Amino acid sequence: MEQDVLPLPKTYLILMIIMTFITLGAYIGFWFLKRKKHFQSINQQHYIPFRWWVVATIYLVISLLLALVGELIFTPYGLVHIESLEFILVYFFLALLYFSIFRVKELLEEFEGLEINKYLLFIFHIFYLQYKINRYLSEVNQERFHEQTA
C-alpha cells in the first residue's frame, strides 16, 4: 500500500450494524480499538483517547453480560444499584463516542480532504465514518485499476 492511500480497513456496513446490535453496542469500542494503529499512523496530532476506549469497551462487555445473567447473580436491590451506575456511565460513553468521532472526522478531512457531513456523523457515528472510508478506498482502487489498464 502506498503512503498516499488511507491506511484503514474496508468493512461491510451491514456486518458492523449486525455486530453492534448483537453486542448491544460493545462493537463500537472494538471498532475504535481495532483501528488505533491506523489512526495513529495517519496523524498523531488529533488525539483520540484509546485508553478510555479500553475502559469503555470493558464496561460495555460487562454491561452486556449483566444484561444477560444479572438477574441470576444479583437481587433486585443489587440490580437497582447497578442500573443507577450504568445510567451515569452511559453518558460518559456517549461523550467519549462523540468526542472521538469528531476527532476522526478532523483527521480524515485533513489527511485526504474527505468531506464528512457533521449532522450525518452525529446521527450515524461509526457507521457513517466507515461508509466514507469504504467509499474512499473504492474510489482509490478504481483509479488504480484505470491507471493499470491505460
C-alpha positions in Angstrom: 0.0 0.0 0.0 1.3 3.4 -0.9 1.8 6.2 1.6 -0.9 8.4 0.0 -3.6 5.9 0.5 -5.7 5.9 3.6 -4.4 3.0 5.8 -7.8 2.0 7.2 -9.5 -1.4 6.6 -12.6 -1.7 4.5 -15.5 -3.2 6.5 -19.0 -4.2 5.4 -21.5 -1.8 7.0 -24.3 -4.4 7.3 -21.9 -6.6 9.3 -21.0 -3.6 11.6 -24.7 -2.9 12.2 -25.4 -6.5 13.0 -22.4 -6.8 15.3 -23.4 -3.6 17.1 -26.9 -4.9 17.8 -25.7 -8.4 18.8 -23.2 -7.0 21.3 -25.6 -4.2 22.4 -23.1 -1.5 21.4 -19.8 -3.1 22.6 -18.7 -3.4 19.0 -18.3 0.3 18.8 -15.4 0.1 21.3 -13.8 -2.8 19.4 -14.1 -0.7 16.2 -12.1 2.2 17.7 -9.5 -0.2 19.3 -9.0 -2.2 16.1 -8.2 1.0 14.1 -5.9 2.5 16.8 -2.7 2.0 14.9 -4.2 3.1 11.7 -5.4 6.4 13.2 -2.1 7.0 14.9 -0.2 6.3 11.7 -2.2 8.9 9.8 -1.5 11.7 12.3 -0.5 11.9 16.0 -1.9 15.4 16.4 -5.6 14.5 16.6 -5.7 12.8 20.0 -8.2 10.0 20.3 -8.4 8.7 23.9 -7.7 5.0 23.2 -7.1 4.2 26.9 -10.6 5.4 27.7 -11.9 3.2 24.8 -10.3 0.2 26.5 -12.2 1.1 29.7 -15.4 1.8 27.8 -15.2 -1.5 25.9 -14.6 -3.4 29.1 -17.6 -1.6 30.6 -19.8 -2.4 27.6 -18.8 -6.1 27.7 -19.6 -6.3 31.4 -22.8 -4.5 30.8 -23.8 -7.0 28.1 -23.0 -9.9 30.5 -25.1 -8.3 33.3 -28.0 -7.8 30.9 -27.9 -11.5 30.1 -27.3 -13.0 33.5 -27.6 -10.2 36.0 -30.9 -11.5 37.4 -29.3 -14.8 38.2 -26.5 -13.2 40.1 -27.9 -10.2 41.9 -31.0 -9.5 44.0 -33.5 -6.9 42.7 -31.9 -4.4 45.2 -28.5 -5.0 43.7 -29.8 -4.6 40.2 -31.2 -1.2 41.0 -27.7 -0.1 42.2 -26.1 -1.4 39.1 -28.6 0.3 36.8 -28.0 3.6 38.5 -24.3 3.2 38.0 -24.9 2.2 34.3 -27.1 5.3 33.9 -24.1 7.5 34.7 -21.6 5.5 32.7 -23.8 5.7 29.6 -23.3 9.5 29.5 -19.5 9.0 29.8 -19.6 6.5 26.9 -21.7 8.9 24.7 -19.3 11.8 25.4 -16.3 9.6 24.6 -18.0 8.4 21.4 -18.9 11.9 20.1 -15.5 13.3 21.1 -13.7 10.5 19.3 -15.8 10.5 16.1 -15.3 14.2 15.6 -11.6 13.9 16.1 -11.6 11.1 13.5 -13.6 13.5 11.2 -10.9 16.1 11.6 -8.2 13.6 10.9 -9.8 12.2 7.7 -10.7 15.7 6.4 -7.1 16.8 6.8 -5.5 13.6 5.6 -7.3 13.1 2.3 -9.7 16.1 2.1 -12.8 13.9 2.6 -16.0 15.8 3.1 -17.8 14.5 6.1 -21.2 15.8 7.0 -21.3 16.6 10.7 -25.0 16.1 11.0 -24.9 12.6 9.5 -21.8 11.9 11.6 -23.7 12.9 14.7 -26.6 10.6 13.9 -24.8 7.5 12.4 -21.3 7.9 14.1 -19.0 5.0 13.2 -21.3 3.7 10.5 -21.1 7.0 8.6 -17.3 7.1 9.1 -16.9 3.6 7.8 -19.1 4.4 4.8 -16.9 7.3 3.9 -13.7 5.2 4.4 -15.2 2.4 2.2 -16.2 4.8 -0.5 -12.8 6.5 -0.5 -11.0 3.1 -0.7 -13.3 2.1 -3.6 -12.5 5.3 -5.5 -8.8 4.8 -5.0 -9.0 1.2 -6.2 -10.9 2.2 -9.3 -8.4 4.9 -10.1 -5.5 2.4 -9.8 -7.4 -0.1 -12.0 -7.9 2.6 -14.7 -4.2 3.6 -14.4 -3.1 0.0 -14.8 -5.3 -0.7 -17.8 -4.4 2.5 -19.6 
